[in-house]
Amino acid sequence: MNIATENRVHKTPIESKSVLCEAYDYPSKVSFSRGMRVELDGCAMLFISGTASVDERGESIHPGDLMAQTRRAFDNIASLLETEGADWHDIVRTTCYLADFRHYDQFNEARNAFYEEQGLNPLPASTCIEARICRPELLVEIEAIAMIRSDRVQ
């Protein structure tokens, strides 16, 4: 079945190459976009893929330091949001993955500090899950969904 392009929801990839390289630029290609902007009747939904403590070359940074990795993941998401004219106040939901749930209190401390720094109220809906993360040195990965008005200037 071939559906005409005009019958599809408009979507565009979200990227911030000064902070995060694209997955297809990794030495071993990985097939995903850092994020996706979806336009719906005056609203844009921003779907941010699982984001970890990686740099603009796709290399893991802050190995073994959960607090620094959490902060870098939040900062990476902030950079992706910024390219779409959004920020953390536009986040409606996060899903947080921890390699070891015994580190939840430490993760939550970092998250609370970041959210307080951002002045978030209300806080995003969130789920936290223990999961094996794609690289053994990574301790946390976070995905997010934001909603903004489509006419917001990028």
C-alpha positions, 0 to 999 in steps of 0.5 A: 500500500502506497499512501500519498505524501500529502496524507502523512503527518509532516515530520522532520529530524531534530539534530544538534551537531555541535553537541551530538553527532548523528547516529549514522555518523558513528563508525558503525552505523546506527539507524535512528534520528536524535529526535523527530518533530511532528506537526499536528494542527497548530502543535508540534510534538518533539520526540527526543530519542534515548540520549546519554552522556555522549559528545559531538563525536559520539564518544561516551564521556564521564565513565563511571560518574552517574551524576556527570552522565545524568547532567550531560544527558539533560544538557544534550536534550536541552541542546536538541530542544533549543534547535526547535525553539523549545526548552525543558519547560516544554517537556511533557514526559521523560523515560529514564533508563538506569543501568543499575536501579541501586543508583536511583537515589543518586540519579534522582538527586541529579534530576531534582537539581537540574529541574530546580535549576530550570525552574520546572513547575509542573514537573514532566510525567516520568517513568524510570526503568532499569535496563541494559544500556547500549554501552557498558560505560553508560549508566543512564539514558533519557528520552523525552517528549515535548510539545510546542505551538507550531508557530514558535520561532526556531 
